[in-house]
Amino acid sequence: MTGDTSLLEQVRTKELELKEKEEKARKEAEQIISQAKTAAEQTLVRAREDGSRQAVKRRDEGMAQISEDLKQIRERAAGERTRILENGEGRIAAAAEKILERVAFP
């Protein structure tokens, strides 16, 4: 019987060792998974922040370009307005002269 008990004790000891190894491996796996989740969350946060910064930068660049385009359009419009007014004023004098000629000298 001592041989059987000894063998049973060896089996029981081996089972306990395997359970301890299994528990240790499970805890290590849980820790690795937890670290991976944390790293993934941090990566996601950084990606969102980077995306937000890039969006703001592009928006600001776009607004600056729009402002520049608007400035150029206004400058061209002011030049066109001046040219049209000068051209129109010259024609008003000529038109007034023709009207006077026709009214005064039919």
N, CA, C and O atoms as a printed pandas DataFrame, in Angstrom:
     atom_number atom_name residue_name chain_id  residue_number  x_coord  y_coord  z_coord
0              1         N          MET        A               1    0.800   -1.197    0.000
1              2        CA          MET        A               1    0.000    0.000    0.000
2              3         C          MET        A               1    0.841    1.257    0.000
3              4         O          MET        A               1    0.433    2.283   -0.546
4              5         N          THR        A               2    1.996    1.186    0.601
5              6        CA          THR        A               2    2.821    2.383    0.610
6              7         C          THR        A               2    3.267    2.744   -0.789
7              8         O          THR        A               2    3.439    3.922   -1.102
8              9         N          GLY        A               3    3.458    1.742   -1.638
9             10        CA          GLY        A               3    3.811    2.014   -3.024
10            11         C          GLY        A               3    2.674    2.703   -3.744
11            12         O          GLY        A               3    2.905    3.630   -4.520
12            13         N          ASP        A               4    1.415    2.253   -3.495
13            14        CA          ASP        A               4    0.247    2.879   -4.116
14            15         C          ASP        A               4    0.067    4.308   -3.620
15            16         O          ASP        A               4   -0.203    5.216   -4.406
16            17         N          THR        A               5    0.214    4.495   -2.354
17            18        CA          THR        A               5    0.065    5.831   -1.784
18            19         C          THR        A               5    1.137    6.748   -2.353
19            20         O          THR        A               5    0.874    7.903   -2.691
20            21         N          SER        A               6    2.292    6.240   -2.447
21            22        CA          SER        A               6    3.383    7.024   -2.998
22            23         C          SER        A               6    3.086    7.412   -4.447
23            24         O          SER        A               6    3.331    8.545   -4.860
24            25         N          LEU        A               7    2.563    6.469   -5.200
25            26        CA          LEU        A               7    2.212    6.753   -6.590
26            27         C          LEU        A               7    1.064    7.757   -6.655
27            28         O          LEU        A               7    1.082    8.671   -7.479
28            29         N          LEU        A               8    0.067    7.585   -5.787
29            30        CA          LEU        A               8   -1.052    8.535   -5.738
30            31         C          LEU        A               8   -0.564    9.928   -5.337
31            32         O          LEU        A               8   -1.002   10.939   -5.887
32            33         N          GLU        A               9    0.328    9.957   -4.391
33            34        CA          GLU        A               9    0.877   11.248   -3.976
34            35         C          GLU        A               9    1.651   11.899   -5.122
35            36         O          GLU        A               9    1.590   13.114   -5.309
36            37         N          GLN        A              10    2.358   11.104   -5.868
37            38        CA          GLN        A              10    3.100   11.641   -7.011
38            39         C          GLN        A              10    2.142   12.210   -8.056
39            40         O          GLN        A              10    2.379   13.281   -8.615
40            41         N          VAL        A              11    1.055   11.475   -8.311
41            42        CA          VAL        A              11    0.048   11.948   -9.274
42            43         C          VAL        A              11   -0.585   13.230   -8.766
43            44         O          VAL        A              11   -0.741   14.195   -9.514
44            45         N          ARG        A              12   -0.954   13.235   -7.476
45            46        CA          ARG        A              12   -1.583   14.417   -6.884
46            47         C          ARG        A              12   -0.607   15.606   -6.940
47            48         O          ARG        A              12   -1.004   16.718   -7.287
48            49         N          THR        A              13    0.638   15.374   -6.605
49            50        CA          THR        A              13    1.651   16.431   -6.648
50            51         C          THR        A              13    1.799   16.970   -8.071
51            52         O          THR        A              13    1.876   18.180   -8.281
52            53         N          LYS        A              14    1.838   16.080   -9.023
53            54        CA          LYS        A              14    1.960   16.488  -10.429
54            55         C          LYS        A              14    0.735   17.289  -10.862
55            56         O          LYS        A              14    0.864   18.290  -11.567
56            57         N          GLU        A              15   -0.466   16.848  -10.440
57            58        CA          GLU        A              15   -1.697   17.581  -10.768
58            59         C          GLU        A              15   -1.648   18.988  -10.185
59            60         O          GLU        A              15   -2.011   19.955  -10.854
60            61         N          LEU        A              16   -1.198   19.101   -8.937
61            62        CA          LEU        A              16   -1.098   20.417   -8.305
62            63         C          LEU        A              16   -0.095   21.307   -9.048
63            64         O          LEU        A              16   -0.342   22.494   -9.259
64            65         N          GLU        A              17    1.027   20.722   -9.437
65            66        CA          GLU        A              17    2.023   21.481  -10.197
66            67         C          GLU        A              17    1.443   21.971  -11.518
67            68         O          GLU        A              17    1.649   23.120  -11.909
68            69         N          LEU        A              18    0.719   21.095  -12.199
69            70        CA          LEU        A              18    0.112   21.474  -13.483
70            71         C          LEU        A              18   -0.951   22.549  -13.297
71            72         O          LEU        A              18   -1.060   23.464  -14.113
72            73         N          LYS        A              19   -1.745   22.442  -12.211
73            74        CA          LYS        A              19   -2.765   23.460  -11.942
74            75         C          LYS        A              19   -2.101   24.806  -11.661
75            76         O          LYS        A              19   -2.582   25.846  -12.111
76            77         N          GLU        A              20   -0.997   24.782  -10.917
77            78        CA          GLU        A              20   -0.275   26.022  -10.634
78            79         C          GLU        A              20    0.281   26.632  -11.921
79            80         O          GLU        A              20    0.191   27.842  -12.125
80            81         N          LYS        A              21    0.850   25.802  -12.782
81            82        CA          LYS        A              21    1.367   26.285  -14.065
82            83         C          LYS        A              21    0.241   26.849  -14.921
83            84         O          LYS        A              21    0.389   27.888  -15.564
84            85         N          GLU        A              22   -0.893   26.138  -14.916
85            86        CA          GLU        A              22   -2.047   26.598  -15.691
86            87         C          GLU        A              22   -2.521   27.952  -15.171
87            88         O          GLU        A              22   -2.792   28.858  -15.959
88            89         N          GLU        A              23   -2.622   28.093  -13.852
89            90        CA          GLU        A              23   -3.068   29.348  -13.250
90            91         C          GLU        A              23   -2.081   30.476  -13.571
91            92         O          GLU        A              23   -2.484   31.593  -13.895
92            93         N          LYS        A              24   -0.788   30.168  -13.476
93            94        CA          LYS        A              24    0.237   31.161  -13.792
94            95         C          LYS        A              24    0.142   31.587  -15.258
95            96         O          LYS        A              24    0.232   32.775  -15.567
96            97         N          ALA        A              25   -0.037   30.628  -16.150
97            98        CA          ALA        A              25   -0.163   30.925  -17.582
98            99         C          ALA        A              25   -1.419   31.746  -17.857
99           100         O          ALA        A              25   -1.396   32.656  -18.684
100          101         N          ARG        A              26   -2.518   31.428  -17.165
101          102        CA          ARG        A              26   -3.772   32.168  -17.340
102          103         C          ARG        A              26   -3.592   33.618  -16.899
103          104         O          ARG        A              26   -4.030   34.540  -17.587
104          105         N          LYS        A              27   -2.943   33.817  -15.743
105          106        CA          LYS        A              27   -2.720   35.176  -15.239
106          107         C          LYS        A              27   -1.807   35.966  -16.183
107          108         O          LYS        A              27   -2.043   37.147  -16.437
108          109         N          GLU        A              28   -0.776   35.315  -16.693
109          110        CA          GLU        A              28    0.118   35.980  -17.645
110          111         C          GLU        A              28   -0.634   36.366  -18.915
111          112         O          GLU        A              28   -0.438   37.455  -19.455
112          113         N          ALA        A              29   -1.491   35.469  -19.386
113          114        CA          ALA        A              29   -2.280   35.753  -20.589
114          115         C          ALA        A              29   -3.224   36.924  -20.345
115          116         O          ALA        A              29   -3.369   37.795  -21.203
116          117         N          GLU        A              30   -3.871   36.950  -19.169
117          118        CA          GLU        A              30   -4.771   38.056  -18.839
118          119         C          GLU        A              30   -3.999   39.377  -18.776
119          120         O          GLU        A              30   -4.487   40.413  -19.226
120          121         N          GLN        A              31   -2.793   39.324  -18.213
121          122        CA          GLN        A              31   -1.972   40.529  -18.123
122          123         C          GLN        A              31   -1.562   41.012  -19.517
123          124         O          GLN        A              31   -1.604   42.209  -19.802
124          125         N          ILE        A              32   -1.173   40.089  -20.370
125          126        CA          ILE        A              32   -0.792   40.447  -21.743
126          127         C          ILE        A              32   -1.980   41.058  -22.480
127          128         O          ILE        A              32   -1.836   42.058  -23.183
128          129         N          ILE        A              33   -3.148   40.453  -22.315
129          130        CA          ILE        A              33   -4.360   40.974  -22.962
130          131         C          ILE        A              33   -4.679   42.365  -22.433
131          132         O          ILE        A              33   -5.014   43.264  -23.204
132          133         N          SER        A              34   -4.576   42.546  -21.116
133          134        CA          SER        A              34   -4.848   43.848  -20.512
134          135         C          SER        A              34   -3.879   44.907  -21.037
135          136         O          SER        A              34   -4.289   46.024  -21.355
136          137         N          GLN        A              35   -2.600   44.558  -21.127
137          138        CA          GLN        A              35   -1.606   45.501  -21.646
138          139         C          GLN        A              35   -1.873   45.828  -23.113
139          140         O          GLN        A              35   -1.710   46.971  -23.541
140          141         N          ALA        A              36   -2.279   44.832  -23.869
141          142        CA          ALA        A              36   -2.580   45.058  -25.288
142          143         C          ALA        A              36   -3.783   45.981  -25.443
143          144         O          ALA        A              36   -3.791   46.856  -26.309
144          145         N          LYS        A              37   -4.805   45.784  -24.596
145          146        CA          LYS        A              37   -5.982   46.658  -24.652
146          147         C          LYS        A              37   -5.596   48.093  -24.306
147          148         O          LYS        A              37   -6.028   49.037  -24.967
148          149         N          THR        A              38   -4.783   48.248  -23.269
149          150        CA          THR        A              38   -4.343   49.586  -22.871
150          151         C          THR        A              38   -3.548   50.253  -23.990
151          152         O          THR        A              38   -3.764   51.424  -24.302
152          153         N          ALA        A              39   -2.637   49.505  -24.586
153          154        CA          ALA        A              39   -1.836   50.050  -25.691
154          155         C          ALA        A              39   -2.728   50.428  -26.868
155          156         O          ALA        A              39   -2.519   51.465  -27.497
156          157         N          ALA        A              40   -3.713   49.600  -27.166
157          158        CA          ALA        A              40   -4.628   49.886  -28.279
158          159         C          ALA        A              40   -5.446   51.139  -27.993
159          160         O          ALA        A              40   -5.649   51.968  -28.880
160          161         N          GLU        A              41   -5.916   51.277  -26.753
161          162        CA          GLU        A              41   -6.687   52.466  -26.388
162          163         C          GLU        A              41   -5.825   53.722  -26.502
163          164         O          GLU        A              41   -6.287   54.753  -26.990
164          165         N          GLN        A              42   -4.579   53.635  -26.053
165          166        CA          GLN        A              42   -3.679   54.788  -26.149
166          167         C          GLN        A              42   -3.394   55.141  -27.605
167          168         O          GLN        A              42   -3.335   56.316  -27.966
168          169         N          THR        A              43   -3.219   54.132  -28.425
169          170        CA          THR        A              43   -2.989   54.368  -29.855
170          171         C          THR        A              43   -4.205   55.042  -30.477
171          172         O          THR        A              43   -4.066   55.965  -31.280
172          173         N          LEU        A              44   -5.386   54.583  -30.109
173          174        CA          LEU        A              44   -6.618   55.169  -30.632
174          175         C          LEU        A              44   -6.753   56.628  -30.203
175          176         O          LEU        A              44   -7.122   57.484  -31.007
176          177         N          VAL        A              45   -6.455   56.908  -28.943
177          178        CA          VAL        A              45   -6.531   58.290  -28.451
178          179         C          VAL        A              45   -5.545   59.175  -29.208
179          180         O          VAL        A              45   -5.893   60.278  -29.632
180          181         N          ARG        A              46   -4.316   58.691  -29.377
181          182        CA          ARG        A              46   -3.313   59.475  -30.116
182          183         C          ARG        A              46   -3.747   59.700  -31.562
183          184         O          ARG        A              46   -3.565   60.788  -32.109
184          185         N          ALA        A              47   -4.319   58.672  -32.172
185          186        CA          ALA        A              47   -4.769   58.795  -33.564
186          187         C          ALA        A              47   -5.888   59.827  -33.676
187          188         O          ALA        A              47   -5.910   60.629  -34.610
188          189         N          ARG        A              48   -6.809   59.802  -32.724
189          190        CA          ARG        A              48   -7.904   60.784  -32.747
190          191         C          ARG        A              48   -7.368   62.200  -32.556
191          192         O          ARG        A              48   -7.781   63.129  -33.250
192          193         N          GLU        A              49   -6.444   62.355  -31.608
193          194        CA          GLU        A              49   -5.867   63.680  -31.370
194          195         C          GLU        A              49   -5.107   64.165  -32.599
195          196         O          GLU        A              49   -5.218   65.329  -32.984
196          197         N          ASP        A              50   -4.344   63.281  -33.209
197          198        CA          ASP        A              50   -3.591   63.641  -34.411
198          199         C          ASP        A              50   -4.546   64.007  -35.546
199          200         O          ASP        A              50   -4.330   64.987  -36.258
200          201         N          GLY        A              51   -5.589   63.220  -35.704
201          202        CA          GLY        A              51   -6.585   63.510  -36.738
202          203         C          GLY        A              51   -7.257   64.850  -36.503
203          204         O          GLY        A              51   -7.499   65.609  -37.441
204          205         N          SER        A              52   -7.555   65.133  -35.249
205          206        CA          SER        A              52   -8.184   66.408  -34.915
206          207         C          SER        A              52   -7.245   67.573  -35.225
207          208         O          SER        A              52   -7.667   68.588  -35.779
208          209         N          ARG        A              53   -5.965   67.419  -34.863
209          210        CA          ARG        A              53   -4.995   68.479  -35.163
210          211         C          ARG        A              53   -4.867   68.690  -36.667
211          212         O          ARG        A              53   -4.812   69.827  -37.135
212          213         N          GLN        A              54   -4.821   67.611  -37.413
213          214        CA          GLN        A              54   -4.696   67.731  -38.867
214          215         C          GLN        A              54   -5.942   68.379  -39.470
215          216         O          GLN        A              54   -5.844   69.171  -40.407
216          217         N          ALA        A              55   -7.107   68.039  -38.931
217          218        CA          ALA        A              55   -8.346   68.636  -39.443
218          219         C          ALA        A              55   -8.359   70.141  -39.188
219          220         O          ALA        A              55   -8.736   70.920  -40.063
220          221         N          VAL        A              56   -7.950   70.544  -37.993
221          222        CA          VAL        A              56   -7.900   71.975  -37.666
222          223         C          VAL        A              56   -6.898   72.685  -38.576
223          224         O          VAL        A              56   -7.165   73.778  -39.076
224          225         N          LYS        A              57   -5.747   72.053  -38.783
225          226        CA          LYS        A              57   -4.722   72.648  -39.647
226          227         C          LYS        A              57   -5.249   72.819  -41.068
227          228         O          LYS        A              57   -5.080   73.878  -41.673
228          229         N          ARG        A              58   -5.883   71.783  -41.598
229          230        CA          ARG        A              58   -6.422   71.879  -42.967
230          231         C          ARG        A              58   -7.526   72.919  -43.057
231          232         O          ARG        A              58   -7.615   73.659  -44.037
232          233         N          ARG        A              59   -8.378   72.973  -42.019
233          234        CA          ARG        A              59   -9.442   73.975  -42.019
234          235         C          ARG        A              59   -8.841   75.371  -42.028
235          236         O          ARG        A              59   -9.275   76.237  -42.788
236          237         N          ASP        A              60   -7.835   75.588  -41.178
237          238        CA          ASP        A              60   -7.199   76.905  -41.109
238          239         C          ASP        A              60   -6.519   77.260  -42.428
239          240         O          ASP        A              60   -6.602   78.399  -42.888
240          241         N          GLU        A              61   -5.848   76.285  -43.035
241          242        CA          GLU        A              61   -5.214   76.527  -44.335
242          243         C          GLU        A              61   -6.270   76.851  -45.389
243          244         O          GLU        A              61   -6.077   77.746  -46.212
244          245         N          GLY        A              62   -7.376   76.128  -45.361
245          246        CA          GLY        A              62   -8.460   76.381  -46.311
246          247         C          GLY        A              62   -9.064   77.761  -46.122
247          248         O          GLY        A              62   -9.341   78.465  -47.093
248          249         N          MET        A              63   -9.268   78.147  -44.863
249          250        CA          MET        A              63   -9.828   79.470  -44.587
250          251         C          MET        A              63   -8.859   80.568  -45.026
251          252         O          MET        A              63   -9.284   81.601  -45.542
252          253         N          ALA        A              64   -7.566   80.347  -44.824
253          254        CA          ALA        A              64   -6.570   81.333  -45.261
254          255         C          ALA        A              64   -6.599   81.469  -46.781
255          256         O          ALA        A              64   -6.511   82.578  -47.307
256          257         N          GLN        A              65   -6.720   80.352  -47.485
257          258        CA          GLN        A              65   -6.781   80.389  -48.946
258          259         C          GLN        A              65   -8.049   81.101  -49.410
259          260         O          GLN        A              65   -8.015   81.896  -50.348
260          261         N          ILE        A              66   -9.155   80.812  -48.752
261          262        CA          ILE        A              66  -10.417   81.476  -49.103
262          263         C          ILE        A              66  -10.295   82.978  -48.875
263          264         O          ILE        A              66  -10.744   83.771  -49.703
264          265         N          SER        A              67   -9.691   83.373  -47.755
265          266        CA          SER        A              67   -9.508   84.802  -47.473
266          267         C          SER        A              67   -8.646   85.464  -48.540
267          268         O          SER        A              67   -8.942   86.571  -48.988
268          269         N          GLU        A              68   -7.589   84.785  -48.940
269          270        CA          GLU        A              68   -6.706   85.327  -49.983
270          271         C          GLU        A              68   -7.459   85.446  -51.309
271          272         O          GLU        A              68   -7.366   86.463  -51.996
272          273         N          ASP        A              69   -8.204   84.400  -51.658
273          274        CA          ASP        A              69   -8.994   84.438  -52.894
274          275         C          ASP        A              69  -10.009   85.572  -52.853
275          276         O          ASP        A              69  -10.192   86.283  -53.841
276          277         N          LEU        A              70  -10.665   85.738  -51.717
277          278        CA          LEU        A              70  -11.661   86.797  -51.565
278          279         C          LEU        A              70  -11.010   88.173  -51.701
279          280         O          LEU        A              70  -11.574   89.071  -52.326
280          281         N          LYS        A              71   -9.833   88.333  -51.119
281          282        CA          LYS        A              71   -9.105   89.603  -51.227
282          283         C          LYS        A              71   -8.794   89.919  -52.685
283          284         O          LYS        A              71   -8.974   91.051  -53.132
284          285         N          GLN        A              72   -8.328   88.916  -53.422
285          286        CA          GLN        A              72   -8.003   89.120  -54.834
286          287         C          GLN        A              72   -9.258   89.452  -55.641
287          288         O          GLN        A              72   -9.224   90.317  -56.516
288          289         N          ILE        A              73  -10.349   88.775  -55.351
289          290        CA          ILE        A              73  -11.612   89.052  -56.058
290          291         C          ILE        A              73  -12.055   90.481  -55.784
291          292         O          ILE        A              73  -12.472   91.190  -56.700
292          293         N          ARG        A              74  -11.966   90.906  -54.532
293          294        CA          ARG        A              74  -12.370   92.272  -54.187
294          295         C          ARG        A              74  -11.473   93.306  -54.872
295          296         O          ARG        A              74  -11.950   94.339  -55.341
296          297         N          GLU        A              75  -10.173   93.016  -54.925
297          298        CA          GLU        A              75   -9.256   93.941  -55.607
298          299         C          GLU        A              75   -9.581   94.038  -57.092
299          300         O          GLU        A              75   -9.593   95.131  -57.659
300          301         N          ARG        A              76   -9.846   92.890  -57.725
301          302        CA          ARG        A              76  -10.214   92.913  -59.148
302          303         C          ARG        A              76  -11.537   93.644  -59.352
303          304         O          ARG        A              76  -11.695   94.402  -60.309
304          305         N          ALA        A              77  -12.486   93.413  -58.444
305          306        CA          ALA        A              77  -13.790   94.073  -58.558
306          307         C          ALA        A              77  -13.641   95.586  -58.394
307          308         O          ALA        A              77  -14.290   96.356  -59.102
308          309         N          ALA        A              78  -12.790   96.008  -57.463
309          310        CA          ALA        A              78  -12.577   97.447  -57.263
310          311         C          ALA        A              78  -11.942   98.065  -58.507
311          312         O          ALA        A              78  -12.331   99.155  -58.928
312          313         N          GLY        A              79  -10.971   97.377  -59.094
313          314        CA          GLY        A              79  -10.348   97.867  -60.329
314          315         C          GLY        A              79  -11.352   97.929  -61.464
315          316         O          GLY        A              79  -11.378   98.899  -62.222
316          317         N          GLU        A              80  -12.174   96.907  -61.585
317          318        CA          GLU        A              80  -13.206   96.866  -62.628
318          319         C          GLU        A              80  -14.213   97.995  -62.414
319          320         O          GLU        A              80  -14.635   98.647  -63.369
320          321         N          ARG        A              81  -14.590   98.220  -61.168
321          322        CA          ARG        A              81  -15.553   99.278  -60.844
322          323         C          ARG        A              81  -14.983  100.643  -61.244
323          324         O          ARG        A              81  -15.671  101.462  -61.853
324          325         N          THR        A              82  -13.729  100.866  -60.895
325          326        CA          THR        A              82  -13.089  102.141  -61.242
326          327         C          THR        A              82  -13.050  102.322  -62.755
327          328         O          THR        A              82  -13.352  103.403  -63.262
328          329         N          ARG        A              83  -12.680  101.271  -63.472
329          330        CA          ARG        A              83  -12.610  101.342  -64.930
330          331         C          ARG        A              83  -13.992  101.629  -65.519
331          332         O          ARG        A              83  -14.128  102.460  -66.417
332          333         N          ILE        A              84  -15.009  100.943  -65.013
333          334        CA          ILE        A              84  -16.374  101.145  -65.529
334          335         C          ILE        A              84  -16.857  102.559  -65.229
335          336         O          ILE        A              84  -17.467  103.204  -66.082
336          337         N          LEU        A              85  -16.583  103.043  -64.011
337          338        CA          LEU        A              85  -17.004  104.411  -63.665
338          339         C          LEU        A              85  -16.319  105.445  -64.552
339          340         O          LEU        A              85  -16.955  106.384  -65.031
340          341         N          GLU        A              86  -15.018  105.266  -64.766
341          342        CA          GLU        A              86  -14.297  106.208  -65.630
342          343         C          GLU        A              86  -14.846  106.168  -67.049
343          344         O          GLU        A              86  -15.039  107.207  -67.680
344          345         N          ASN        A              87  -15.095  104.966  -67.542
345          346        CA          ASN        A              87  -15.641  104.802  -68.886
346          347         C          ASN        A              87  -17.044  105.403  -68.957
347          348         O          ASN        A              87  -17.398  106.072  -69.927
348          349         N          GLY        A              88  -17.837  105.153  -67.912
349          350        CA          GLY        A              88  -19.208  105.668  -67.884
350          351         C          GLY        A              88  -19.253  107.182  -67.797
351          352         O          GLY        A              88  -20.087  107.814  -68.446
352          353         N          GLU        A              89  -18.374  107.768  -67.009
353          354        CA          GLU        A              89  -18.351  109.229  -66.875
354          355         C          GLU        A              89  -18.013  109.895  -68.205
355          356         O          GLU        A              89  -18.585  110.931  -68.547
356          357         N          GLY        A              90  -17.099  109.310  -68.942
357          358        CA          GLY        A              90  -16.754  109.856  -70.258
358          359         C          GLY        A              90  -17.937  109.750  -71.203
359          360         O          GLY        A              90  -18.159  110.664  -71.996
360          361         N          ARG        A              91  -18.680  108.707  -71.150
361          362        CA          ARG        A              91  -19.842  108.533  -72.023
362          363         C          ARG        A              91  -21.000  109.435  -71.610
363          364         O          ARG        A              91  -21.783  109.865  -72.457
364          365         N          ILE        A              92  -21.113  109.725  -70.316
365          366        CA          ILE        A              92  -22.192  110.611  -69.861
366          367         C          ILE        A              92  -21.994  112.004  -70.456
367          368         O          ILE        A              92  -22.946  112.630  -70.921
368          369         N          ALA        A              93  -20.780  112.469  -70.439
369          370        CA          ALA        A              93  -20.504  113.799  -71.004
370          371         C          ALA        A              93  -20.831  113.816  -72.492
371          372         O          ALA        A              93  -21.434  114.774  -72.978
372          373         N          ALA        A              94  -20.448  112.780  -73.219
373          374        CA          ALA        A              94  -20.732  112.710  -74.652
374          375         C          ALA        A              94  -22.232  112.583  -74.887
375          376         O          ALA        A              94  -22.764  113.200  -75.810
376          377         N          ALA        A              95  -22.920  111.799  -74.074
377          378        CA          ALA        A              95  -24.372  111.634  -74.230
378          379         C          ALA        A              95  -25.091  112.939  -73.927
379          380         O          ALA        A              95  -26.031  113.309  -74.630
380          381         N          ALA        A              96  -24.657  113.635  -72.889
381          382        CA          ALA        A              96  -25.285  114.914  -72.548
382          383         C          ALA        A              96  -25.092  115.911  -73.682
383          384         O          ALA        A              96  -26.004  116.677  -73.990
384          385         N          GLU        A              97  -23.942  115.911  -74.293
385          386        CA          GLU        A              97  -23.670  116.811  -75.406
386          387         C          GLU        A              97  -24.579  116.492  -76.584
387          388         O          GLU        A              97  -25.117  117.401  -77.216
388          389         N          LYS        A              98  -24.756  115.194  -76.888
389          390        CA          LYS        A              98  -25.624  114.807  -78.004
390          391         C          LYS        A              98  -27.075  115.173  -77.718
391          392         O          LYS        A              98  -27.802  115.607  -78.612
392          393         N          ILE        A              99  -27.489  114.996  -76.473
393          394        CA          ILE        A              99  -28.875  115.352  -76.115
394          395         C          ILE        A              99  -29.080  116.849  -76.291
395          396         O          ILE        A              99  -30.091  117.277  -76.849
396          397         N          LEU        A             100  -28.144  117.634  -75.827
397          398        CA          LEU        A             100  -28.255  119.086  -75.973
398          399         C          LEU        A             100  -28.289  119.491  -77.438
399          400         O          LEU        A             100  -29.056  120.377  -77.815
400          401         N          GLU        A             101  -27.472  118.856  -78.267
401          402        CA          GLU        A             101  -27.458  119.174  -79.691
402          403         C          GLU        A             101  -28.813  118.887  -80.311
403          404         O          GLU        A             101  -29.312  119.686  -81.103
404          405         N          ARG        A             102  -29.405  117.778  -79.970
405          406        CA          ARG        A             102  -30.677  117.402  -80.589
406          407         C          ARG        A             102  -31.834  118.235  -80.064
407          408         O          ARG        A             102  -32.776  118.554  -80.789
408          409         N          VAL        A             103  -31.739  118.582  -78.775
409          410        CA          VAL        A             103  -32.833  119.373  -78.206
410          411         C          VAL        A             103  -32.691  120.841  -78.624
411          412         O          VAL        A             103  -33.664  121.481  -79.024
412          413         N          ALA        A             104  -31.485  121.351  -78.525
413          414        CA          ALA        A             104  -31.266  122.767  -78.816
414          415         C          ALA        A             104  -31.245  123.034  -80.313
415          416         O          ALA        A             104  -31.707  124.084  -80.759
416          417         N          PHE        A             105  -30.723  122.114  -81.080
417          418        CA          PHE        A             105  -30.606  122.307  -82.524
418          419         C          PHE        A             105  -31.285  121.161  -83.262
419          420         O          PHE        A             105  -30.610  120.282  -83.799
420          421         N          PRO        A             106  -32.579  121.164  -83.292
421          422        CA          PRO        A             106  -33.290  120.051  -83.944
422          423         C          PRO        A             106  -33.089  119.957  -85.409
423          424         O          PRO        A             106  -33.638  119.062  -86.051
